[in-house]
Amino acid sequence: MKIGYPCMNNSLDCTSASTFRLASYSDERVEQTVASNLACLKRILEYNLEHGLLFFRIGSDIVPFGSHPVNTFPWQTRFAPEFQAIGDFIKTHKMRVSMHPDQFVVLNSPNPDIVGRSVAELVYQGSMLDLMGLDSTAKLQIHLGGLYGDRDTAIARFIGVWHTLPPAVQVRVVVENDDRLFSLRDCLELHAATGIPILFDNFHHECLNNGEPMAEALRLAAATWHPTRDGIMMMDYSSQSHGERRGKHVAAIEEDLFRDFLRELGDLDVDIMLEIKDKEASAHRACGIMRELTLLPPAPEGYEPPIFTPKQILEADAAPKTRKPRVKKDKAPADSVELPQSANGK
């Protein structure tokens, strides 16, 4: 079992998600930005190793405009040694990573342009994992997409597009149950048709389900993961932020709720990604709880976890979020999302 957090580390003075606007594109800026992002990613992984946080979700923007036609810089060859070194570090220390292409990746869109850009984004992100030399247990996490007025047709359209993906991408794709449109049951239907594993989200299941108790839902999702091709199940963990709109993630882990959830897990082995706003702060607390319950090995002798103040947690909650601008094209139905002109950038 591993514990992790997504994309950014609030404790370090760097980011692995530096980017720039499309209008500012140049090969030189791409080269400089990728070098900086990879250097920071290495620092994050070193921090995580030091603190026993062995699961990490790599951000989508390592390569600005990585899937956009404007990017003709040969970053795959220029940075092959750096990607390989990061992959070697991950494998040497038995860490695990994933990536989560953003909401604009919609394989079941009826718009072929959106589908084309979505596929290009998956190929780009999968190629980074390939460059790292990581096997198919490093995953690309996506959602089923939009309903577009007909659930069965939407699922069938996803299946059709999935069959067109390169095999190297197919083996990495996992589908997450969401909180509004597609439940665990829908994802199980998709798995039956394709073999795609289900990345289970406990909070989304609390928001949208078909009556499955949490312990049962966890085991249904875990059974979709092939032990060698996929590894043990990855899952997302969070809980409801009090006094906020339904579905808003909590700013900091609630320890009693997390303990309750671990009881639902029982003897099920999973890698847990904390989708909680204060990121590594909650990950440290979760590790402490799991060590108390002997779900993780003891910390090395003399290890002292960092102390995070309430002020740091509040600052993480209040930090402005970077939003990617959309390009208005055909009006999408309310139960779908649209992909911007740049699949991963500005």
GILINRA-V614401 format. One record per residue. N is the residue number from 0. OMEGA is omega as a letter, one per 20 degrees, with the letter a starting at -180 (* if undefined). NEAR is the number of other C-alpha atoms within 8 Angstrom. Layout:
BEGIN
[[N;OMEGA;NEAR] [N;OMEGA;NEAR]]
END
This chain:
BEGIN
[[0;r;8] [1;r;10] [2;a;14] [3;a;15] [4;a;14] [5;q;12] [6;a;9] [7;r;8] [8;a;9] [9;a;9] [10;a;5] [11;a;7] [12;r;5] [13;r;5] [14;r;11] [15;a;15] [16;r;9] [17;r;11] [18;a;9] [19;a;8] [20;a;8] [21;a;8] [22;a;4] [23;a;6] [24;r;9] [25;r;6] [26;a;9] [27;r;6] [28;r;8] [29;a;12] [30;a;10] [31;a;8] [32;r;12] [33;r;11] [34;r;9] [35;a;10] [36;a;14] [37;r;12] [38;r;9] [39;r;11] [40;r;11] [41;r;9] [42;r;8] [43;a;10] [44;r;10] [45;r;8] [46;a;8] [47;r;10] [48;a;10] [49;a;7] [50;r;8] [51;r;8] [52;a;14] [53;r;12] [54;a;14] [55;r;14] [56;r;13] [57;a;11] [58;a;12] [59;a;12] [60;r;13] [61;r;11] [62;r;11] [63;r;13] [64;a;14] [65;a;10] [66;a;13] [67;r;9] [68;a;5] [69;a;5] [70;r;9] [71;r;6] [72;a;7] [73;a;6] [74;a;8] [75;r;7] [76;a;6] [77;a;7] [78;r;9] [79;r;10] [80;a;7] [81;r;8] [82;a;12] [83;r;11] [84;r;9] [85;r;10] [86;r;13] [87;r;10] [88;r;8] [89;a;11] [90;a;10] [91;a;7] [92;r;7] [93;r;7] [94;r;9] [95;a;10] [96;r;10] [97;r;11] [98;a;12] [99;r;11] [100;a;13] [101;a;8] [102;a;9] [103;r;11] [104;a;16] [105;a;16] [106;a;14] [107;r;13] [108;r;12] [109;a;6] [110;a;6] [111;r;7] [112;r;6] [113;r;13] [114;a;14] [115;r;8] [116;r;12] [117;r;14] [118;r;11] [119;r;10] [120;r;14] [121;r;11] [122;r;11] [123;a;10] [124;r;12] [125;a;12] [126;r;8] [127;r;9] [128;r;11] [129;r;9] [130;r;12] [131;a;12] [132;a;9] [133;a;11] [134;a;6] [135;r;9] [136;r;10] [137;a;12] [138;r;11] [139;a;14] [140;r;13] [141;r;13] [142;a;10] [143;r;14] [144;a;12] [145;r;12] [146;a;10] [147;r;9] [148;a;4] [149;a;7] [150;a;8] [151;r;6] [152;r;7] [153;r;14] [154;a;11] [155;r;8] [156;r;12] [157;a;11] [158;a;11] [159;r;8] [160;a;10] [161;a;9] [162;r;7] [163;a;6] [164;r;9] [165;a;7] [166;a;6] [167;r;7] [168;a;11] [169;a;10] [170;r;9] [171;a;13] [172;r;12] [173;a;12] [174;a;13] [175;r;13] [176;a;17] [177;a;13] [178;a;13] [179;a;8] [180;a;9] [181;a;12] [182;r;14] [183;a;14] [184;r;9] [185;r;9] [186;r;14] [187;r;10] [188;r;8] [189;r;12] [190;a;12] [191;a;7] [192;a;7] [193;a;7] [194;r;8] [195;r;10] [196;r;13] [197;r;15] [198;a;14] [199;r;12] [200;a;12] [201;a;11] [202;r;13] [203;r;12] [204;r;14] [205;a;8] [206;a;10] [207;a;12] [208;r;10] [209;r;7] [210;a;4] [211;r;7] [212;a;6] [213;a;9] [214;r;8] [215;a;8] [216;r;10] [217;a;10] [218;r;9] [219;r;8] [220;a;15] [221;a;10] [222;r;7] [223;a;11] [224;r;12] [225;a;10] [226;a;7] [227;a;6] [228;a;8] [229;a;14] [230;r;9] [231;a;11] [232;r;12] [233;r;10] [234;r;12] [235;r;13] [236;r;12] [237;r;12] [238;a;9] [239;r;11] [240;a;11] [241;r;5] [242;a;4] [243;r;7] [244;r;6] [245;r;6] [246;r;10] [247;a;8] [248;r;11] [249;a;12] [250;a;12] [251;a;10] [252;r;12] [253;a;7] [254;a;9] [255;r;6] [256;r;7] [257;r;10] [258;r;9] [259;a;8] [260;r;8] [261;r;8] [262;r;7] [263;r;8] [264;a;10] [265;a;6] [266;a;4] [267;a;6] [268;r;8] [269;r;10] [270;a;13] [271;r;13] [272;r;15] [273;r;14] [274;a;11] [275;a;14] [276;a;10] [277;r;12] [278;a;14] [279;r;11] [280;r;10] [281;r;12] [282;r;13] [283;a;12] [284;r;10] [285;r;12] [286;r;12] [287;r;8] [288;a;10] [289;r;10] [290;r;12] [291;a;7] [292;a;7] [293;r;8] [294;r;8] [295;r;10] [296;r;6] [297;r;6] [298;r;7] [299;r;5] [300;r;4] [301;a;4] [302;r;6] [303;r;4] [304;r;6] [305;r;5] [306;r;4] [307;a;7] [308;r;6] [309;r;6] [310;r;6] [311;r;8] [312;r;13] [313;r;9] [314;r;8] [315;r;11] [316;a;9] [317;a;6] [318;r;6] [319;a;4] [320;r;4] [321;a;4] [322;a;4] [323;a;6] [324;r;6] [325;r;8] [326;a;7] [327;r;6] [328;r;4] [329;r;4] [330;a;5] [331;r;8] [332;a;7] [333;a;5] [334;r;9] [335;r;10] [336;a;12] [337;r;9] [338;r;15] [339;a;10] [340;r;6] [341;a;10] [342;a;15] [343;a;13] [344;a;11] [345;*;9]]
END
